[in-house]
Amino acid sequence: MTRFEKPAQFGGAYAQPAPGASDIKTLVLLAALLAYAAGFVLLYPIVASSVANSVSEGNNPALMQFVGP
């Protein structure tokens, strides 16, 4: 090796350790939030059109009376 060459950098002789429990919990939470957002994006237009159809037929959900037990 000359003065101008950089020594080789190897990550280490050992395998990387498994991710910790906090890393796994974070990834699971992130996946759940993404699934929730995707469901909202997919279902919101369907529900909005259903409510619009109900209102146009005269069945406005905001005007319905609550019937308690």
PASEBA-1860 file (N, C-alpha, C; in nm, 3 decimals):
! residues 69
1> MTRFEKPA> 0.084/-0.116/0.000/0.000/0.000/0.000/0.090/0.124/0.000 ~ 0.054/0.218/-0.084/0.133/0.341/-0.091/0.071/0.447/-0.003 ~ 0.134/0.564/0.001/0.082/0.672/0.083/-0.050/0.724/0.031 ~ -0.075/0.707/-0.098/-0.193/0.767/-0.160/-0.316/0.677/-0.158 ~ -0.297/0.552/-0.123/-0.409/0.459/-0.115/-0.474/0.465/0.023 ~ -0.604/0.457/0.021/-0.675/0.454/0.148/-0.694/0.308/0.189 ~ -0.684/0.277/0.314/-0.705/0.139/0.356/-0.850/0.097/0.333 ~ -0.869/-0.029/0.305/-1.004/-0.082/0.282/-1.084/-0.075/0.411
9> QFGGAYAQ> -1.209/-0.037/0.396/-1.298/-0.027/0.513/-1.401/-0.138/0.506 ~ -1.391/-0.231/0.593/-1.490/-0.337/0.604/-1.573/-0.307/0.727 ~ -1.705/-0.333/0.719/-1.796/-0.299/0.828/-1.760/-0.366/0.959 ~ -1.696/-0.472/0.954/-1.660/-0.547/1.075/-1.663/-0.695/1.042 ~ -1.605/-0.771/1.127/-1.598/-0.915/1.101/-1.724/-0.987/1.145 ~ -1.812/-0.917/1.219/-1.930/-0.983/1.274/-2.055/-0.940/1.199 ~ -2.154/-1.025/1.199/-2.282/-0.993/1.135/-2.353/-0.884/1.215 ~ -2.440/-0.811/1.146/-2.515/-0.706/1.213/-2.614/-0.769/1.311
17> PAPGASDI> -2.632/-0.709/1.427/-2.727/-0.765/1.523/-2.871/-0.744/1.475 ~ -2.960/-0.823/1.527/-3.102/-0.810/1.492/-3.154/-0.678/1.547 ~ -3.253/-0.619/1.479/-3.307/-0.492/1.528/-3.371/-0.510/1.666 ~ -3.365/-0.406/1.745/-3.419/-0.412/1.880/-3.571/-0.405/1.880 ~ -3.629/-0.426/1.996/-3.775/-0.425/2.010/-3.832/-0.287/1.979 ~ -3.762/-0.182/2.017/-3.813/-0.047/1.990/-3.814/-0.018/1.840 ~ -3.716/-0.070/1.767/-3.714/-0.052/1.622/-3.832/-0.125/1.556 ~ -3.859/-0.244/1.604/-3.970/-0.321/1.548/-4.103/-0.254/1.580
25> KTLVLLAA> -4.119/-0.204/1.702/-4.242/-0.135/1.740/-4.262/-0.009/1.655 ~ -4.155/0.062/1.629/-4.163/0.182/1.547/-4.207/0.148/1.406 ~ -4.150/0.043/1.349/-4.188/0.003/1.213/-4.333/-0.045/1.206 ~ -4.377/-0.116/1.308/-4.516/-0.163/1.311/-4.611/-0.044/1.322 ~ -4.579/0.052/1.406/-4.662/0.171/1.419/-4.667/0.250/1.289 ~ -4.553/0.265/1.224/-4.549/0.335/1.096/-4.632/0.263/0.991 ~ -4.624/0.131/0.987/-4.704/0.053/0.891/-4.853/0.069/0.920 ~ -4.890/0.070/1.048/-5.032/0.086/1.085/-5.082/0.224/1.045
33> LLAYAAGF> -5.003/0.327/1.066/-5.044/0.462/1.028/-5.057/0.476/0.877 ~ -4.967/0.414/0.803/-4.977/0.418/0.657/-5.099/0.342/0.607 ~ -5.131/0.230/0.670/-5.251/0.154/0.631/-5.377/0.233/0.662 ~ -5.379/0.302/0.777/-5.494/0.386/0.812/-5.512/0.498/0.712 ~ -5.403/0.564/0.676/-5.410/0.674/0.579/-5.456/0.624/0.443 ~ -5.406/0.509/0.401/-5.447/0.454/0.272/-5.595/0.416/0.273 ~ -5.643/0.359/0.383/-5.784/0.326/0.394/-5.871/0.449/0.390 ~ -5.827/0.555/0.457/-5.903/0.680/0.456/-5.910/0.737/0.315
41> VLLYPIVA> -5.798/0.735/0.245/-5.794/0.789/0.108/-5.883/0.707/0.016 ~ -5.887/0.577/0.035/-5.967/0.492/-0.053/-6.116/0.496/-0.019 ~ -6.150/0.503/0.110/-6.291/0.494/0.151/-6.363/0.628/0.156 ~ -6.291/0.738/0.173/-6.357/0.867/0.187/-6.444/0.903/0.067 ~ -6.397/0.888/-0.057/-6.483/0.922/-0.171/-6.609/0.836/-0.179 ~ -6.599/0.711/-0.140/-6.716/0.622/-0.144/-6.820/0.668/-0.043 ~ -6.776/0.698/0.078/-6.869/0.743/0.182/-6.926/0.880/0.147 ~ -6.845/0.968/0.091/-6.893/1.101/0.055/-7.000/1.093/-0.053
49> SSVANSVS> -6.982/1.006/-0.151/-7.083/0.993/-0.257/-7.210/0.929/-0.201 ~ -7.196/0.836/-0.106/-7.313/0.774/-0.045/-7.394/0.877/0.035 ~ -7.326/0.962/0.109/-7.395/1.067/0.184/-7.461/1.166/0.089 ~ -7.392/1.201/-0.019/-7.449/1.293/-0.116/-7.575/1.234/-0.180 ~ -7.575/1.105/-0.208/-7.694/1.040/-0.264/-7.808/1.041/-0.163 ~ -7.777/1.017/-0.036/-7.881/1.019/0.067/-7.942/1.158/0.081 ~ -7.859/1.261/0.078/-7.908/1.398/0.091/-7.995/1.434/-0.029 ~ -7.953/1.393/-0.148/-8.031/1.426/-0.267/-8.166/1.355/-0.267
57> EGNNPALM> -8.176/1.242/-0.199/-8.304/1.170/-0.189/-8.390/1.223/-0.074 ~ -8.338/1.318/0.001/-8.414/1.375/0.111/-8.384/1.313/0.245 ~ -8.292/1.222/0.251/-8.255/1.157/0.377/-8.125/1.216/0.429 ~ -8.133/1.338/0.476/-8.013/1.405/0.525/-7.977/1.348/0.662 ~ -7.859/1.287/0.676/-7.820/1.229/0.805/-7.813/1.334/0.917 ~ -7.787/1.459/0.883/-7.778/1.563/0.985/-7.915/1.597/1.043 ~ -8.022/1.570/0.969/-8.156/1.604/1.015/-8.226/1.489/1.086 ~ -8.165/1.371/1.083/-8.229/1.254/1.148/-8.221/1.270/1.299
65> QFVGP> -8.326/1.227/1.366/-8.331/1.237/1.510/-8.268/1.114/1.573 ~ -8.201/1.136/1.684/-8.142/1.026/1.757/-8.249/0.955/1.837 ~ -8.251/0.823/1.826/-8.346/0.743/1.904/-8.263/0.665/2.004 ~ -8.280/0.698/2.129/-8.201/0.633/2.234/-8.264/0.502/2.276 ~ -8.190/0.425/2.356/-8.244/0.295/2.404/-8.354/0.312/2.507
END
